[in-house]
């Protein structure tokens, strides 16, 4: 397909045909290089002309149908920094246009035109110029990233269990289908946060009525039957009888009681149950629970770092005495405003917990934290994107803090809660984070924004050495959920499922090498390149380019990125999978084969991400 532009004057009472320019009056004349009676047309390819930011020349053929010779060719509409030229090919005026750009040239799509002139007659043809960032992937491992050059970050999702949880999975065939849907997600160690009215121990009278696992097991048992059959059970709060009137655990009075409660949970799920009063309590599942978390966000729930260290040092040995094979996650910190000195600043809480005197003494397998982009729906897309590098900084801080303890230096760091917005409604339906305002769900948790934001978070945290990224939460509204109350999928489900499939990190699927790369633009484009054990190279590019600085759940703007894999030689096949506004929330993304070449263009038509897989 070509574009052509022409001039159609009336000559001697006749209208000339389309696509020609007649530059003299009636009659004929000898054609020369400057013949004013020349007839010519100009055509260029209809596809956009993509120009690399790294100075590599792009060529486009321009066909000039004329009896003249060398024309004058000029350009308009080119962005600053783009150089354009024309060179004739063969004996006629048709030739090659060449374009070059640099990293200083802003990426984007530009309407431009070329004007061809012979003496006082000219023809102008419009075309689209796309300035594209270049990502050059090296055939070397970047050992400064990840875990000694490895991407060892798995993904998971979360379930909050309390008195209002209800039947997430349903019963019978519905439960079977919903369990399969969770299994299909491919997540590992899905988190079960048991709080408030979901707490199995409801009183302390010494009778069988003290314990009721009904609410907890309505969700726990289907999760145990799904996926990897190995969830993390977070003992999020203490039974009410151990707490003050504000629901805060009284550590000095009840640390040993909490430890005994936690030990009975381990017995219930892992060791054939326990007897209380006149009744035996035992999980109906055959799968034990290996991973356990001790308390939720103690820094916001009434516990000082010293309180939490006391609770942890009392509880964990009691649990390990029941089952020495279990693994323990510590802290589950509400993490925000690093360095601010505020209640969410990990520098305010973590050092005391890790102190050699008065700090943690019991085993720690995982140090967990929670990261959210905002607690205010009015924050712009730009603000939320700008938070993400700070997330990575928090992970590096936690690693440096752990390194001060040789016995904990190799402890894994998990982000066990992550989403765009942490706000939620109070009992009156008002915003918890923004008093006086009615709560409104932030749709960026499931819109095309999320198709850029979550992969951006995954890439940044994985490069920083984070080992697990948990979605908060699985079944919820369009702010938080991966599925809705009827198990209809949101876009977020497919974003996480795609990341899980592309960058698997499981015992049966080894972690991937993180490859070195150079990008001409990192301000709007994030890139992660990995190589699997079978030699397959995956390059994920994420477009977070803003349409306007004030956008809130905006659409972003198109970007074309050139992926340069020339350092690897040739590949046998290539495929591309894209997540953006066009992705079906019902069926997920559909991959497509692309022709392998040293440079492959990837176009994202707004916020989103794309994964290019190159197979030897």
C-alpha positions in Angstrom: 0.0 0.0 0.0 1.4 3.5 -0.9 0.4 7.1 -0.4 0.5 9.5 -3.4 -0.3 13.1 -3.7 -0.8 15.0 -7.0 -1.8 18.2 -8.6 -4.7 18.1 -11.1 -5.0 21.3 -13.1 -7.3 21.9 -16.1 -5.2 21.9 -19.2 -6.7 22.9 -22.6 -10.2 22.1 -21.3 -9.3 18.6 -20.1 -8.8 17.3 -16.6 -5.7 15.3 -16.3 -5.7 11.9 -14.6 -5.1 11.2 -11.0 -1.6 11.2 -9.4 0.2 13.4 -12.0 1.4 17.0 -11.9 1.5 18.8 -15.3 3.7 21.9 -15.1 3.2 23.6 -18.5 0.5 24.7 -21.0 -0.8 22.8 -24.0 1.4 21.1 -26.5 4.6 19.0 -26.1 8.2 19.8 -25.5 11.5 18.0 -25.1 12.0 16.6 -21.6 15.2 17.8 -19.9 16.5 17.9 -16.3 14.7 21.2 -15.8 11.8 20.8 -18.2 8.9 22.9 -16.9 6.5 20.5 -18.7 7.5 17.5 -16.6 4.8 15.2 -15.2 5.6 13.5 -11.9 4.2 11.7 -8.9 5.7 11.0 -5.5 5.0 8.0 -3.4 6.3 6.7 -0.1 5.5 3.5 1.9 2.2 3.8 3.8 3.7 2.3 7.0 5.3 4.6 9.6 9.0 5.2 9.2 10.6 4.0 12.4 13.9 5.8 13.3 16.1 4.4 16.1 17.2 6.7 18.9 20.8 5.3 18.8 21.9 6.9 15.5 21.4 3.9 13.3 20.1 5.0 9.9 16.6 4.1 8.7 16.0 4.1 4.9 12.7 4.4 3.0 12.3 4.2 -0.8 10.7 7.2 -2.4 9.3 6.6 -5.9 9.3 9.7 -8.2 7.6 9.1 -11.6 9.2 11.8 -13.7 11.2 12.4 -16.8 13.3 14.9 -14.8 16.5 14.0 -13.1 17.7 15.0 -9.7 15.1 16.9 -7.6 15.4 19.1 -4.6 14.0 17.2 -1.6 13.1 19.0 1.7 11.4 18.0 4.8 9.0 19.5 7.3 7.6 18.3 10.7 10.7 16.4 11.7 11.4 16.6 15.5 14.6 18.3 16.7 17.6 16.0 16.4 16.4 14.0 13.4 18.6 14.3 10.3 17.1 13.4 6.9 18.6 13.1 3.5 17.9 12.0 -0.1 20.0 10.0 -2.5 19.0 9.1 -6.1 19.2 5.5 -7.1 19.8 4.5 -10.7 19.3 7.0 -13.6 15.9 8.4 -12.6 14.9 10.7 -9.8 13.5 8.0 -7.5 15.7 7.4 -4.5 16.3 6.6 -0.9 15.4 8.7 2.1 17.6 8.2 5.1 16.8 9.3 8.7 18.9 9.3 11.9 18.1 10.3 15.4 19.8 10.3 18.8 18.9 9.6 22.4 18.3 13.3 22.8 15.4 13.1 20.3 12.1 12.6 22.2 10.5 9.3 21.3 7.0 9.5 19.8 5.0 9.7 16.6 5.3 12.7 14.4 3.4 13.8 11.3 5.9 14.9 8.7 6.2 15.5 5.0 8.7 15.5 2.1 8.6 18.0 -0.7 10.0 17.2 -4.1 10.7 20.1 -6.4 11.8 20.6 -10.0 12.4 24.3 -10.7 9.2 26.1 -9.7 7.0 23.0 -9.5 6.8 20.8 -6.4 4.9 17.9 -4.9 4.5 17.2 -1.2 3.8 13.8 0.3 2.9 13.2 4.0 4.3 10.4 6.1 4.5 9.3 9.7 7.8 9.3 11.5 8.2 7.3 14.7 11.2 7.9 16.9 11.8 4.6 18.8 13.9 3.9 21.9 16.4 1.1 21.4 17.0 -1.7 23.9 20.3 -3.5 23.1 20.4 -6.8 25.0 23.9 -8.2 25.7 24.9 -11.9 25.8 26.2 -11.5 29.3 24.7 -11.9 32.8 24.4 -8.8 35.0 25.6 -10.2 38.3 24.8 -7.0 40.1 21.1 -7.5 39.7 18.7 -10.0 41.3 20.2 -12.8 43.3 23.7 -12.9 42.0 22.4 -12.3 38.5 19.4 -14.6 38.8 15.7 -13.5 38.7 14.3 -15.5 41.6 11.0 -13.7 42.1 7.8 -15.8 42.2 4.3 -14.4 42.2 1.4 -15.2 44.4 -2.0 -13.8 45.4 -3.7 -13.3 48.8 -6.9 -14.0 50.7 -8.1 -12.1 53.7 -10.2 -14.2 56.0 -12.5 -12.5 58.5 -16.2 -12.5 59.5 -17.3 -10.9 56.2 -15.3 -13.1 53.8 -18.1 -15.3 52.8 -18.0 -18.1 50.2 -15.2 -17.1 47.8 -15.1 -20.6 46.3 -18.7 -21.7 46.7 -19.6 -25.4 46.8 -19.8 -28.4 44.6 -19.0 -27.9 40.9 -18.6 -24.1 41.5 -15.9 -24.7 44.0 -14.1 -27.2 41.7 -14.1 -24.7 38.9 -12.9 -21.8 41.0 -10.1 -23.9 42.5 -9.1 -24.8 39.0 -9.1 -21.1 38.1 -6.7 -20.4 41.0 -4.5 -23.3 40.0 -4.4 -21.9 36.4 -3.0 -18.7 37.7 0.2 -20.6 38.6 0.9 -18.7 41.8 3.0 -20.2 44.6 2.5 -20.1 48.4 -0.7 -18.1 48.2 -1.2 -16.1 51.3 -4.0 -16.6 53.8 -4.3 -13.7 56.1 -6.6 -14.6 59.0 -7.8 -11.7 61.1 -10.6 -10.5 63.4 -13.7 -12.6 63.1 -11.9 -15.3 61.1 -9.6 -16.1 64.0 -10.3 -19.8 65.0 -9.9 -19.3 68.7 -13.0 -17.3 69.8 -12.7 -17.5 73.6 -10.7 -19.1 76.4 -13.1 -21.0 78.7 -11.5 -24.4 78.4 -14.5 -25.8 76.6 -14.8 -27.0 73.0 -16.8 -23.8 72.2 -13.5 -21.9 72.4 -12.5 -23.0 68.9 -14.3 -22.7 65.6 -12.5 -23.2 62.3 -15.6 -22.8 60.1 -14.9 -19.3 58.8 -11.2 -19.9 58.3 -11.5 -23.3 56.6 -14.2 -22.0 54.2 -11.2 -20.4 52.3 -8.2 -22.3 53.7 -9.4 -25.7 52.5 -10.0 -24.8 48.9 -6.7 -22.9 48.7 -4.9 -26.0 50.1 -6.6 -28.0 47.4 -5.4 -25.6 44.7 -2.2 -24.5 43.0 1.0 -25.8 44.6 -1.0 -26.9 47.8 1.4 -24.9 49.8 0.0 -21.6 51.1 1.4 -19.2 53.6 -0.9 -18.9 56.6 -0.4 -15.5 58.2 -1.6 -15.4 61.8 -2.7 -11.8 61.2 -4.2 -10.9 64.6 -4.6 -12.4 68.1 -7.8 -13.8 69.5 -9.9 -11.0 71.0 -9.5 -12.1 74.6 -5.7 -11.4 74.3 -6.3 -7.8 73.2 -7.2 -4.4 74.6 -10.3 -2.4 73.8 -8.7 -1.2 70.5 -7.9 -4.7 69.4 -4.2 -4.4 70.1 -2.4 -7.5 71.5 -1.2 -7.1 75.0 2.2 -8.6 74.5 3.4 -8.4 78.1 0.4 -10.3 79.4 -0.3 -12.7 76.5 2.9 -13.5 74.5 2.9 -17.0 75.9 -0.9 -17.4 75.2 -0.4 -16.2 71.6 2.5 -18.7 71.2 0.2 -21.6 72.5 -2.5 -20.5 70.1 -0.1 -20.5 67.2 1.3 -23.9 68.2 -2.3 -25.4 68.1 -2.8 -24.0 64.6 0.3 -25.9 63.5 -1.1 -29.0 65.2 -4.5 -28.6 63.5 -3.1 -28.3 60.0 0.1 -30.4 60.2 0.2 -32.9 63.0 -3.1 -34.6 63.3 -4.9 -32.0 65.3 -5.3 -31.2 69.0 -7.8 -31.8 71.8 -9.6 -29.0 73.6 -12.4 -29.5 76.1 -14.3 -32.5 74.9 -13.5 -32.2 71.2 -10.7 -33.1 68.7 -9.9 -30.4 66.2 -8.1 -31.5 63.0 -7.9 -30.2 59.4 -9.6 -32.3 56.8 -6.8 -31.7 54.3 -4.0 -34.1 53.7 -1.7 -31.2 52.7 0.2 -29.5 55.6 1.0 -25.8 55.8 4.7 -25.2 55.6 4.9 -21.4 55.5 3.6 -19.3 58.4 3.6 -15.5 59.0 3.6 -14.0 62.5 1.3 -11.1 62.8 0.2 -8.4 60.3 1.7 -4.9 60.1 2.7 -4.7 63.8 4.0 -1.2 63.2 0.5 0.0 62.6 -1.3 -2.3 65.0 0.0 -1.3 68.4 3.3 -3.2 68.7 6.6 -1.6 69.1 9.6 -3.2 67.5 10.6 -4.5 71.0 7.1 -5.9 71.5 7.2 -7.6 68.2 10.6 -9.1 68.9 9.3 -10.5 72.2 6.2 -11.9 70.5 8.2 -13.5 67.7 10.9 -15.0 70.0 8.2 -16.5 72.1 5.9 -17.8 69.3 8.3 -19.3 66.7 10.0 -21.8 69.1 6.6 -23.0 70.2 5.5 -23.6 66.6 8.8 -25.3 65.6 8.5 -27.6 68.6 5.3 -28.9 67.1 6.7 -29.1 63.5 10.4 -28.4 63.0 10.0 -28.4 59.1 7.9 -25.3 58.9 9.2 -21.9 57.6 8.5 -18.6 59.2 7.9 -15.1 57.7 8.7 -12.2 60.0 7.4 -8.6 60.2 4.8 -8.3 57.4 5.6 -4.6 57.7 3.4 -1.7 56.5 6.2 -0.1 54.5 6.1 3.4 53.2 8.0 6.7 53.3 11.5 5.3 53.7 13.7 7.7 55.6 10.8 9.9 56.7 10.8 8.8 60.4 7.1 8.2 60.1 5.1 5.2 61.2 5.7 3.3 57.9 9.4 4.0 57.7 11.2 0.7 57.9 14.3 2.4 59.2 12.3 3.2 62.3 11.3 -0.4 63.0 13.7 -2.9 61.4 16.9 -2.0 63.2 15.4 -2.6 66.6 13.9 -5.9 65.4 17.3 -7.0 64.0 19.3 -5.8 67.0 21.7 -8.4 68.4 20.6 -7.4 71.9 16.9 -7.2 72.5 16.0 -8.1 68.9 15.0 -11.3 67.1 16.6 -14.5 68.3 14.3 -17.1 66.8 14.8 -18.4 63.2 13.7 -16.1 60.3 13.3 -17.7 56.9 11.6 -14.6 55.2 11.5 -10.9 56.0 8.2 -9.7 54.5 7.0 -6.2 53.7 4.0 -4.5 52.1 4.2 -1.9 49.3 1.4 0.2 47.8 1.6 3.0 45.3 -0.8 5.4 47.1 -3.6 5.7 49.6 -5.3 8.5 47.7 -7.2 8.0 44.5 -6.6 11.6 43.5 -2.9 10.9 43.0 -1.9 11.0 39.4 -0.6 8.2 37.2 2.8 10.0 37.3 2.8 9.9 41.0 2.1 6.2 41.1 4.8 5.3 38.5 7.3 7.5 40.4 6.8 5.4 43.5 8.1 2.2 42.0 11.8 2.9 42.0 11.3 3.7 45.7 9.9 0.2 46.2 13.2 -1.2 44.9 15.1 1.1 47.2 13.1 -0.3 50.2 14.1 -3.9 49.2 17.8 -2.8 49.0 17.5 -1.2 52.4 16.0 -4.4 54.0 18.8 -6.4 52.4 21.4 -4.1 53.9 19.7 -4.3 57.3 19.7 -8.1 57.2 23.4 -8.1 56.2 24.2 -6.6 59.6 23.3 -10.0 61.1 25.6 -12.7 59.6 23.0 -15.3 60.7 20.3 -13.6 58.7 22.3 -12.2 55.7 20.8 -14.8 53.3 17.2 -14.4 54.5 14.8 -14.0 51.6 12.8 -10.8 51.2 9.1 -11.1 50.1 6.6 -8.4 49.3 3.5 -10.1 50.6 1.1 -7.3 49.8 1.2 -5.1 46.7 -1.3 -3.0 44.7 -1.9 0.4 43.3 -4.0 1.8 46.2 -4.2 0.9 49.8 -7.3 2.8 50.7 -10.5 1.0 51.9 -13.9 2.1 53.2 -14.8 2.3 56.9 -18.0 1.2 58.3 -19.8 4.3 57.0 -18.4 3.9 53.5 -15.9 6.7 53.9 -12.2 6.7 52.9 -10.0 5.3 55.6 -7.0 7.2 54.3 -8.7 10.4 53.5 -11.2 11.4 56.3 -14.2 13.3 55.2 -14.3 11.8 51.7 -16.5 9.0 50.5 -14.5 6.0 49.5 -14.3 5.3 45.8 -12.5 2.3 44.4 -9.4 3.1 42.3 -10.0 1.4 38.9 -6.2 1.5 38.2 -6.0 -1.8 40.0 -7.6 -3.5 37.0 -7.3 -1.1 34.1 -4.7 -0.8 31.3 -2.7 1.2 33.8 -2.1 -2.0 35.8 -0.7 -3.7 32.6 2.2 -1.3 32.8 2.4 -0.7 36.6 2.5 -4.3 37.9 5.2 -5.5 35.3 7.1 -2.3 36.2 7.0 -3.3 39.9 7.9 -6.9 39.1 10.9 -5.8 37.0 12.2 -3.3 39.5 11.8 -5.5 42.6 13.2 -8.6 40.8 16.3 -6.7 39.8 16.7 -5.5 43.4 16.7 -9.1 44.7 13.1 -9.4 45.9 12.1 -13.1 46.0 8.2 -13.0 46.0 5.6 -10.5 44.9 2.1 -11.0 46.2 -1.1 -9.4 44.8 -3.5 -7.9 47.2 -6.0 -9.5 46.9 -7.5 -12.3 44.9 -11.3 -12.0 45.1 -12.4 -8.3 45.5 -13.5 -5.2 43.6 -11.9 -3.6 40.6 -9.4 -1.8 42.9 -7.9 -4.9 44.4 -9.3 -8.0 42.8 -7.9 -10.5 40.3 -11.4 -12.0 40.1 -14.8 -10.6 41.2 -17.4 -12.1 43.4 -18.6 -14.4 40.5 -15.0 -15.3 39.6 -15.1 -13.2 36.5 -11.5 -12.2 35.8 -10.1 -8.7 35.8 -7.1 -7.7 33.7 -4.9 -8.0 36.7 -5.4 -11.8 36.7 -4.0 -12.1 33.2 -1.1 -9.7 34.0 0.1 -11.8 36.9 -0.6 -15.1 35.0 1.5 -13.8 32.1 4.4 -12.8 34.3 4.3 -16.2 36.1 4.4 -18.1 32.8 7.1 -16.0 31.3 9.4 -15.7 34.3 8.8 -18.9 36.2 10.8 -19.4 39.4 9.9 -22.7 40.9 11.8 -25.8 42.1 10.9 -27.5 38.8 11.6 -24.5 36.6 14.9 -22.9 37.5 15.3 -19.1 37.8 16.5 -17.2 34.8 19.6 -15.2 34.2 19.2 -11.4 34.2 20.9 -10.1 31.1 22.8 -6.9 30.7 21.2 -4.3 28.5 21.5 -0.7 27.3 18.5 1.4 26.6 18.4 4.8 25.0 15.4 5.8 27.1 14.7 4.7 30.6 12.4 7.6 31.6 9.3 6.1 30.0 10.3 2.6 29.1 11.3 -0.1 31.6 13.0 -3.3 30.3 13.8 -6.7 31.8 15.8 -9.2 29.7 16.4 -12.8 30.9 17.7 -16.1 29.6 16.3 -19.4 30.6 18.2 -22.7 31.0 17.1 -23.8 27.5 18.6 -20.7 25.9 15.3 -18.9 25.3 15.7 -15.1 25.7 12.8 -13.1 27.0 12.7 -9.3 26.8 9.8 -7.5 28.6 9.3 -3.8 27.6 6.9 -1.7 29.6 5.4 1.6 28.4 4.5 4.1 31.1 4.6 7.2 28.8 2.0 9.7 30.0 -0.4 11.4 27.8 -0.6 14.3 30.3 1.0 14.9 33.6 -2.4 15.3 35.2 -3.8 12.0 34.0 -5.5 9.8 36.5 -6.2 6.3 35.0 -5.2 7.7 31.6 -4.5 5.8 28.5 -0.8 6.6 28.0 0.6 7.3 24.6 2.0 5.0 21.9 5.6 4.0 21.9 7.5 1.8 19.5 10.6 0.1 21.0 13.3 -1.6 18.9 14.7 -4.7 20.6 18.3 -5.4 19.4 19.3 -9.0 20.0 22.2 -9.0 17.5 24.7 -10.0 20.2 23.1 -13.5 20.2 23.3 -14.2 16.5 20.3 -15.9 15.0 17.2 -17.4 16.7 15.0 -20.1 15.2 11.7 -18.4 16.1 10.2 -15.4 17.9 6.8 -14.6 19.5 5.3 -11.6 21.1 2.6 -11.3 23.8 1.1 -7.9 24.6 -0.9 -6.7 27.7 -2.7 -3.4 27.2 -6.1 -1.8 26.9 -7.1 -4.3 24.1 -6.4 -7.4 26.2 -9.5 -9.3 26.9 -10.3 -9.4 30.6 -12.2 -12.6 30.0 -9.8 -14.6 27.8 -6.4 -12.9 28.4 -3.7 -12.0 25.9 -3.1 -13.9 22.7 0.5 -14.3 21.5 1.6 -14.1 17.9 4.7 -15.2 16.0 7.0 -12.6 14.6 9.9 -12.9 12.2 13.3 -13.2 14.0 15.7 -10.4 13.0 18.5 -8.5 14.7 16.1 -5.7 15.5 12.5 -6.3 16.2 10.0 -3.4 16.7 7.5 -3.7 19.5 4.6 -1.2 19.5 2.5 -0.5 22.6 -0.5 1.8 21.8 -0.6 3.2 25.4 0.0 1.9 28.9 1.0 -1.7 28.7 3.8 -4.3 28.4 5.0 -6.8 25.9 7.1 -9.9 26.2 9.2 -10.9 23.2 10.4 -14.5 23.4 13.4 -15.5 21.2 13.9 -19.3 20.9 17.1 -20.9 19.6 
